[in-house]
Amino acid sequence: MIWERVKRMLVKEFIHIFRDPKMKGVIFLMPVIQVLIFGYAVTTDVKNVATAVVDLDNSSVSRELVARFEDSGYFDVVTFIENEDQVRDVLDRGTVHAVLRLNKGFEAELRAGRTAQLQVLLDGTDSNTAGIVLDYSARIAGELSHAILIERISQFKGVHSPPAGVNIQTRAWFNENLESRNFYVPGVIAILVMLITLMLTSMAVVREKEVGTMEQIMVTPITPAEFIIGKSLPFALIGFADVIVITLIGVFWFEVPIRGDLLLLFLATALYLMTTLGIGLLISTVSQTQQQAMMSTFFFYFPAVLLSGFMFPIANMPTLIQWLTYANPLRYFLVIIRGIFLKGVGPTVLWPQMLALAIMGGVTLWAASRRFQKTMT
């Protein structure tokens, strides 16, 4: 009998969802488009930085240094400036993001054994990019300095073998090429699933109020728990379908490795969907109109993304904000999905995050059921 009532709710919800052809595109096509866009857009890799050069020395050494910047792949020299007054203009207009300035006598200073000055002017509007460009510049200039130092020592001692030194050998685990896309694409899966499920479920109950069918539901023998199950299961299945589609795009289109157990990924997704569906239904039960539900959803969604560690490290946030992140389900699922995709870890490592999602999912679904029960009474 219980299953029969839930089944009727499931059939009703699926009919309502799929009777509008546009809704099918919103549910299945929009996530595909978004993951393709975000997969290319969300990256912190800095390459081909538009660069201008002010080479007042125009010597063989200064040209070699500029060539090293170009050959690195990080800098794209788009213009050479002879008039220093143009430097401010190209930076103000955003034509370039970096300017290399070499003073007259650059080579002579090096030949005389003195330190030559290289000035790097950066567009600091984007502090993160500017910091990375500054690091690249220091590394390239350091390599030239090291080469010149070895040459001078070899000439002084009359030997051709380089002096002894320390050779650093680095190895990056889990993301060998240090591609930021491998870090961000799994996160895009998490935030898209949250957005879709929150938007769909936050409208579920309040829509019944607006169209006037809530009174009809109240006189039926269905219980609040059965109503919540019937409302959430269709969106859970849609969430699973979106996870599968977006994961396939991430693996086969963006070539993000998935090293962990797929069954564990689906189990963690089920726990994550419990929380997002529960939060969406809770929002729907406390809202009086669909407009209120939508605004409340975005009021929760944007802070959840910002406080999840998706874009900004949680360790860099103030202590009070770090404590607030413990109430964010996206924080835990990001750890899980990145651990499964990149590290291939299992439940022995991820059980604290999975337990947190299970508790949050149970609490939010219970709260939504209780709130709906009060509405019916």
C-alpha positions in Angstrom: 0.0 0.0 0.0 2.8 2.4 0.9 4.7 1.6 -2.3 1.5 2.1 -4.3 1.1 5.6 -3.0 4.7 6.5 -3.6 4.5 5.0 -7.0 1.5 7.3 -7.9 3.6 10.2 -6.7 6.5 9.2 -8.9 4.3 8.8 -12.0 2.8 12.2 -11.3 6.2 13.9 -10.9 7.7 12.4 -14.0 4.6 13.3 -16.1 4.9 16.9 -14.8 8.6 17.1 -15.5 8.7 15.6 -19.0 5.4 16.9 -20.4 7.2 20.2 -21.3 9.8 19.5 -24.1 11.8 22.5 -22.9 12.2 21.0 -19.5 14.1 18.0 -21.0 16.6 20.4 -22.5 17.0 22.2 -19.2 17.6 18.9 -17.3 19.9 17.1 -19.7 21.2 19.5 -22.3 22.0 22.5 -20.2 24.4 20.5 -17.9 26.3 19.3 -20.9 26.7 22.8 -22.3 27.7 24.1 -18.9 30.3 21.5 -18.2 31.8 22.1 -21.7 32.0 25.8 -21.1 33.2 25.6 -17.5 35.7 22.9 -18.3 37.5 25.3 -20.6 36.9 28.5 -18.7 37.6 27.3 -15.1 41.4 27.0 -15.1 44.3 28.8 -13.3 46.9 27.8 -15.9 48.7 30.9 -17.1 50.0 30.6 -20.6 50.8 32.9 -23.6 50.7 36.1 -21.5 50.6 39.1 -23.8 54.0 40.8 -23.3 55.7 44.0 -24.5 59.4 44.5 -24.5 61.4 47.7 -24.0 64.9 46.7 -25.0 67.0 49.8 -24.6 70.2 47.8 -24.8 69.5 45.8 -27.9 72.5 43.5 -27.3 73.0 39.8 -27.9 72.4 39.0 -24.2 69.3 41.1 -24.0 67.9 39.4 -27.1 68.8 36.0 -25.7 66.8 36.8 -22.5 63.8 37.9 -24.5 64.0 34.7 -26.6 64.1 32.7 -23.4 60.8 34.4 -22.3 59.2 33.6 -25.7 60.4 30.0 -25.8 59.1 29.2 -22.3 55.5 29.1 -23.6 54.3 31.3 -20.8 54.9 34.7 -22.6 53.8 35.9 -26.0 55.8 39.0 -27.1 53.2 40.9 -29.1 55.1 44.3 -29.4 58.4 45.9 -29.0 58.3 49.5 -27.6 61.0 52.0 -28.2 59.3 54.9 -26.5 58.9 54.4 -22.7 55.9 56.7 -22.6 54.0 53.9 -24.4 54.4 51.5 -21.5 51.7 53.1 -19.3 49.4 53.3 -22.4 49.6 49.6 -23.3 49.1 48.6 -19.6 46.1 50.9 -19.2 44.4 49.7 -22.3 45.0 46.0 -21.4 46.9 45.4 -24.7 49.5 43.6 -22.7 49.7 42.1 -19.2 53.4 42.3 -18.7 56.3 44.6 -19.9 59.9 43.5 -19.9 62.3 46.5 -19.6 66.0 46.1 -20.1 68.2 49.2 -19.5 71.0 50.4 -21.8 74.2 48.7 -20.7 72.5 45.4 -19.7 75.1 43.3 -21.5 78.0 45.5 -20.3 77.0 45.1 -16.7 77.0 41.3 -17.0 80.4 41.3 -18.9 81.9 43.4 -16.1 80.7 40.9 -13.5 78.0 43.2 -12.0 74.3 42.4 -11.6 72.2 43.7 -14.4 68.7 44.8 -13.8 65.6 43.4 -15.5 62.4 45.3 -14.8 59.1 43.4 -15.1 56.0 45.6 -15.1 52.8 43.7 -14.4 49.0 44.4 -14.6 48.2 43.7 -11.0 44.4 43.8 -11.5 44.4 40.1 -11.3 46.7 39.5 -8.4 46.7 35.7 -8.9 47.8 35.9 -12.5 50.3 38.6 -11.7 51.9 36.5 -9.0 52.3 33.5 -11.3 53.8 35.7 -14.1 56.2 37.1 -11.6 57.3 33.6 -10.5 57.8 32.6 -14.2 59.9 35.7 -14.8 62.1 35.1 -11.8 62.6 31.5 -12.9 63.6 32.4 -16.5 65.9 35.2 -15.4 67.5 32.9 -12.8 68.2 30.3 -15.5 70.0 32.8 -17.6 72.0 34.0 -14.5 72.9 30.4 -13.7 74.1 29.8 -17.3 76.2 33.0 -17.2 77.7 32.1 -13.8 78.7 28.6 -15.0 80.3 30.1 -18.1 82.3 32.6 -16.0 83.5 30.0 -13.5 84.5 27.7 -16.4 86.5 30.5 -18.0 88.1 31.5 -14.7 89.2 28.0 -13.8 90.0 26.9 -17.3 87.7 23.9 -17.1 84.7 23.0 -19.2 82.9 20.8 -16.7 80.2 22.6 -14.7 80.6 23.1 -11.0 79.0 20.7 -8.5 75.5 21.7 -7.4 72.2 20.4 -6.2 69.9 18.9 -8.8 66.2 19.1 -7.7 64.0 16.2 -8.9 60.3 16.8 -8.4 57.4 14.4 -8.7 53.8 15.5 -8.5 51.5 12.7 -7.3 47.9 12.3 -8.6 48.2 15.1 -11.2 51.5 14.5 -12.9 51.3 17.4 -15.4 49.9 19.8 -12.8 46.9 20.6 -15.0 44.4 22.8 -13.2 41.6 21.3 -15.4 42.0 17.9 -13.7 41.4 19.7 -10.4 38.4 21.8 -11.4 36.4 19.6 -13.8 35.4 17.1 -10.9 34.4 20.2 -8.9 32.2 21.4 -11.8 30.4 18.1 -11.7 29.6 18.7 -8.0 28.4 22.2 -8.4 26.2 21.5 -11.5 24.5 18.6 -9.7 23.8 20.8 -6.7 22.4 23.6 -8.9 20.1 21.3 -10.9 18.7 19.4 -7.9 18.3 22.5 -5.7 16.4 24.3 -8.5 14.1 21.4 -9.3 13.3 20.4 -5.7 12.9 23.9 -4.3 10.0 24.4 -6.7 8.4 21.0 -6.0 6.2 21.7 -3.0 5.6 25.4 -3.5 4.3 24.7 -7.0 1.6 22.5 -5.5 0.6 25.5 -3.3 0.4 27.9 -6.3 -1.6 25.7 -8.6 -4.0 24.7 -5.8 -3.3 20.9 -5.7 -1.9 21.0 -2.2 -5.4 20.7 -0.7 -6.1 17.7 -2.8 -2.9 16.0 -1.6 -3.9 16.8 2.0 -7.1 14.8 1.8 -5.4 11.7 0.4 -4.0 9.0 2.7 -0.4 9.8 1.7 1.9 10.5 4.7 4.4 13.4 4.8 7.3 10.9 4.6 5.7 9.2 1.5 5.1 12.6 -0.1 8.8 13.7 0.4 10.0 10.3 -1.0 7.7 10.6 -4.0 8.9 14.2 -4.6 12.6 13.5 -4.2 13.1 10.2 -6.0 12.5 11.5 -9.5 15.0 14.3 -9.0 17.4 11.9 -7.5 17.2 9.7 -10.6 17.7 12.8 -12.7 20.7 13.8 -10.6 22.3 10.4 -11.1 21.7 10.6 -14.9 23.4 14.1 -15.0 26.3 12.8 -13.0 26.8 9.9 -15.4 26.6 12.2 -18.5 28.9 14.9 -17.0 31.4 12.3 -15.8 31.6 10.8 -19.3 32.3 14.2 -20.7 35.0 14.9 -18.1 36.7 11.6 -18.7 36.5 11.3 -22.5 36.4 14.9 -23.6 38.6 16.6 -21.1 40.7 13.5 -20.4 40.4 13.8 -16.6 41.6 10.5 -15.1 39.2 8.5 -12.9 41.3 6.2 -10.8 38.8 5.2 -8.1 35.9 2.8 -7.8 32.8 3.9 -9.7 30.5 2.1 -7.3 31.9 4.2 -4.5 31.3 7.3 -6.6 27.7 6.4 -7.1 27.3 5.7 -3.4 28.8 9.0 -2.5 26.6 10.7 -5.1 23.5 9.2 -3.4 24.5 10.6 -0.1 25.2 14.0 -1.7 21.9 14.0 -3.4 20.2 13.3 -0.1 21.6 16.6 1.2 20.8 18.7 -1.9 17.3 17.2 -2.3 16.6 17.7 1.4 17.8 21.3 1.4 15.8 22.0 -1.8 12.6 20.4 -0.3 13.1 22.3 2.9 13.3 25.6 1.0 10.2 24.6 -0.9 8.2 23.9 2.2 9.0 27.2 3.8 8.4 29.3 0.7 5.0 30.6 -0.3 5.8 31.4 -4.0 8.1 30.0 -6.6 9.9 33.4 -6.7 10.6 33.1 -3.0 11.9 29.6 -3.5 14.2 30.6 -6.4 15.7 33.5 -4.4 16.2 31.3 -1.4 17.9 28.7 -3.5 20.4 31.2 -4.9 20.8 32.7 -1.4 22.1 29.2 -0.3 23.8 28.2 -3.6 26.3 31.0 -4.1 27.8 31.0 -0.5 27.9 27.2 -0.7 30.1 27.3 -3.9 32.3 30.1 -2.5 32.8 28.3 0.9 33.4 24.8 -0.6 37.0 25.1 -1.5 36.2 24.9 -5.2 37.8 28.2 -6.0 39.5 29.4 -2.8 41.4 27.2 -0.3 39.4 26.8 2.9 42.6 27.0 5.0 43.1 30.6 3.8 39.7 31.7 5.1 39.2 33.3 8.5 38.6 30.8 11.4 34.9 31.7 11.8 34.3 31.2 8.0 36.2 27.9 8.2 33.8 26.7 10.9 30.8 27.7 8.7 32.1 25.5 5.9 31.4 22.4 8.0 27.7 22.9 7.3 28.3 22.9 3.6 27.6 19.6 1.8 29.6 20.7 -1.2 32.7 20.9 0.8 32.6 17.1 1.6 31.6 16.0 -1.8 34.4 17.9 -3.4 36.9 16.0 -1.3 35.2 12.7 -2.2 34.9 13.3 -6.0 38.5 14.6 -6.3 39.8 11.8 -4.2 38.0 9.2 -6.4 38.9 10.9 -9.7 42.5 11.9 -9.1 43.8 9.8 -6.1 41.8 6.6 -6.5 41.3 6.4 -2.7 38.6 4.3 -1.1 36.2 4.4 1.8 39.0 3.9 4.3 40.1 7.5 3.5 36.8 9.1 2.6 34.5 7.7 5.3 34.5 10.9 7.4 33.1 12.9 4.4 30.6 10.2 3.5 29.4 10.0 7.1 29.0 13.8 7.2 26.9 13.7 4.0 24.8 10.9 5.4 24.0 12.8 8.6 23.3 16.0 6.8 21.1 14.2 4.3 19.1 12.4 7.0 18.6 15.6 9.0 17.5 17.8 6.0 15.1 15.2 4.7 13.6 14.7 8.2 13.3 18.5 8.6 11.6 18.8 5.3 9.2 16.0 6.2 8.4 17.6 9.6 7.9 21.0 7.9 5.5 19.5 5.4 3.6 17.7 8.2 3.1 21.1 9.8 1.9 22.5 6.5 -0.7 19.7 6.2 -2.0 20.2 9.7 
